[in-house]
Amino acid sequence: MERKIVWNRDAVKYLALQLKEISKESIKNAELIENAILSRLETAIVYPEKYPKDKYKKSNQGNFRAFETHSFRVSYRFTNTQIRILRIRHVKQKPKEY
């Protein structure tokens, strides 16, 4: 069974807002960032353990992972059936433990 991607509402809102702001300067850059994030998530569907454990997750048993691309950090949790996108933040923002 293949995993599916499920987005937390706040992650979707944050990414949409950031892409909208970036597109004011460059639509091409906004598309590049969006495609890079989605491409990495597609990889995570097949290889969820490819990216390192999320160092900001307390008591992480290994199923909370994160990656950075184009100055954005994407945190996700994987199970046998899904990749849940928990949070997207710009890397210059103060990290939040959870």
C-alpha positions as CSV (number, residue, x, y, z in Angstrom):
1,M,0.0,0.0,0.0
2,E,1.4,3.4,-0.9
3,R,1.4,6.2,1.6
4,K,-0.5,9.4,0.9
5,I,0.4,13.0,1.8
6,V,-1.8,14.7,4.3
7,W,-1.3,18.4,5.2
8,N,-2.0,20.0,8.5
9,R,-4.1,23.2,7.9
10,D,-1.5,25.5,9.4
11,A,1.3,24.1,7.2
12,V,-0.9,24.7,4.1
13,K,-1.7,28.3,5.1
14,Y,1.9,29.1,5.9
15,L,3.2,27.7,2.6
16,A,0.5,29.4,0.6
17,L,1.2,32.8,2.2
18,Q,5.0,32.5,1.7
19,L,4.6,31.5,-1.9
20,K,2.3,34.4,-2.5
21,E,4.8,36.8,-1.0
22,I,7.7,35.3,-3.0
23,S,5.6,35.5,-6.2
24,K,5.3,39.3,-5.8
25,E,9.0,39.4,-6.6
26,S,9.3,36.4,-8.8
27,I,6.7,33.9,-9.9
28,K,9.5,31.6,-11.2
29,N,11.1,31.5,-7.7
30,A,7.8,30.7,-6.0
31,E,7.2,27.8,-8.5
32,L,10.8,26.6,-7.9
33,I,10.4,26.5,-4.2
34,E,7.0,24.8,-4.4
35,N,8.3,22.2,-6.8
36,A,11.3,21.5,-4.6
37,I,9.2,20.9,-1.5
38,L,6.7,18.7,-3.4
39,S,9.5,16.7,-5.0
40,R,11.1,16.0,-1.7
41,L,7.7,15.0,-0.3
42,E,7.2,12.6,-3.2
43,T,10.5,11.0,-2.3
44,A,9.4,10.7,1.4
45,I,6.3,8.7,0.3
46,V,8.6,5.9,-1.0
47,Y,11.5,6.4,1.4
48,P,10.1,8.1,4.6
49,E,13.3,7.6,6.5
50,K,15.5,9.3,3.9
51,Y,15.6,12.6,5.7
52,P,17.0,13.0,9.2
53,K,15.0,12.7,12.4
54,D,13.4,16.0,13.4
55,K,15.8,17.3,16.1
56,Y,13.1,19.7,17.4
57,K,10.6,16.8,18.2
58,K,10.7,15.8,21.9
59,S,10.8,12.0,22.4
60,N,11.2,11.3,18.7
61,Q,11.0,7.5,18.1
62,G,12.2,8.1,14.5
63,N,9.0,8.6,12.7
64,F,9.2,12.4,12.9
65,R,11.5,13.7,10.1
66,A,12.4,17.0,8.6
67,F,14.3,18.4,5.6
68,E,15.3,21.9,4.4
69,T,15.2,23.2,0.9
70,H,15.4,26.8,-0.4
71,S,15.5,28.2,3.2
72,F,12.3,26.3,4.3
73,R,12.2,23.6,6.9
74,V,9.5,20.9,6.4
75,S,8.6,18.7,9.3
76,Y,6.6,15.5,8.8
77,R,5.5,12.3,10.6
78,F,5.2,9.1,8.7
79,T,3.1,6.0,9.3
80,N,2.5,2.9,7.1
81,T,-0.4,4.8,5.3
82,Q,0.6,8.5,5.3
83,I,3.1,11.3,5.4
84,R,1.6,14.0,7.5
85,I,3.1,17.5,6.9
86,L,3.1,19.0,10.4
87,R,4.9,22.3,9.9
88,I,6.7,24.5,7.4
89,R,8.9,27.3,8.6
90,H,11.5,29.6,7.2
91,V,14.9,28.6,8.5
92,K,15.5,32.1,9.9
93,Q,12.5,31.8,12.2
94,K,13.2,30.7,15.7
95,P,12.7,26.9,15.8
96,K,9.8,25.5,17.8
97,E,10.0,22.3,19.8
98,Y,7.0,20.2,19.9
